[in-house]
Amino acid sequence: MRKKIVAGNWKMNMTFEEGQILTSEIVNMYKDENVNDVIAILNPPFPHLFPVKKLIGDVAGVSIGAQNCSDKESGAFTGEVSAKILASFGVEYVIIGHSERREYFNEDNELLATKVKTALANGLKPIFCCGESLDIRTAGTHEPNVKFQLTQSLFDLSPEDFSKVIIAYEPIWAIGTGKTATADQAQEMHAALRRHIASKFGKEIADNTSILYGGSCNPKNAQEIFSKADVDGGLIGGASLKSRDFMDIIKSF
Ligand SMILES: O=C[C@H](O)COP(=O)(O)O
């Protein structure tokens, strides 16, 4: 059975102290409150990874992920962080292909395919982001557009490797805009992606792939979105910076 996952993407937010407070609050709430088998993944900026991991300790169900990794294994690439370094610090997940990386850092499907392979080769589980712009949505070509992102970056993987990937569907027009996709729009795309995955890797793998929704998800709309058959959780930006909101989203299942 596929896993229910809520991942918090802090993006470029939180000082050291703020990150420590946020993590402590989330970890304590997660331990004290009734969480229905939902994996929480905290994805802070790089310098937070080790201290946040220490605060999480051995609390089952809470895990740590990075927001990016290099496509290179190691070497003279100033400012980059490799999957190998992340893994050596006990990081378990890595977000790859977020639309902000695609747009501001020119990351294309080909580069992202390399990043996914590098992450997997070093034991990290990729949270692979995909999603369409408003123009593409308006033109009605969103489904083939997003399927193409998966084909280009993930369909070279072996079935065994693909099974370790989490998909995050994030319509770009819904990110940080307060304009969330409707639950039906999310379900429609998630179901299409699952069919697409099945066409390449088979029904069993597709049925076991967690597909998360991201884009202005908050405690008010999470329950309806998560109630849809093919929505297995969320990739949360703004609302993951407030412990109560993040926990309420986790408890929306
Ligand atoms: O990675 C998270 C997404 O970009 C969603 O961000 P948001 O919840 O602030 O819209």
The ligand as an SDF file (V2000), in Angstrom:
LIG
                    3D

 10  9  0  0  0  0  0  0  0  0999 V2000
    7.1420   23.1440   -2.3040 O   0  0  0  0  0  0  0  0  0  0  0  0
    6.0580   23.6510   -1.9970 C   0  0  0  0  0  0  0  0  0  0  0  0
    5.2390   24.2880   -2.9820 C   0  0  0  0  0  0  0  0  0  0  0  0
    5.9680   25.0950   -3.8280 O   0  0  0  0  0  0  0  0  0  0  0  0
    3.9840   24.9240   -2.4760 C   0  0  0  0  0  0  0  0  0  0  0  0
    4.2250   26.1700   -1.8640 O   0  0  0  0  0  0  0  0  0  0  0  0
    3.0130   26.9240   -1.1680 P   0  0  0  0  0  0  0  0  0  0  0  0
    2.3760   25.9350   -0.2380 O   0  0  0  0  0  0  0  0  0  0  0  0
    3.6450   28.0780   -0.4340 O   0  0  0  0  0  0  0  0  0  0  0  0
    2.0860   27.3530   -2.2530 O   0  0  0  0  0  0  0  0  0  0  0  0
  1  2  2  0
  2  3  1  0
  3  4  1  0
  3  5  1  0
  5  6  1  0
  6  7  1  0
  7  8  2  0
  7  9  1  0
  7 10  1  0
M  END
$$$$
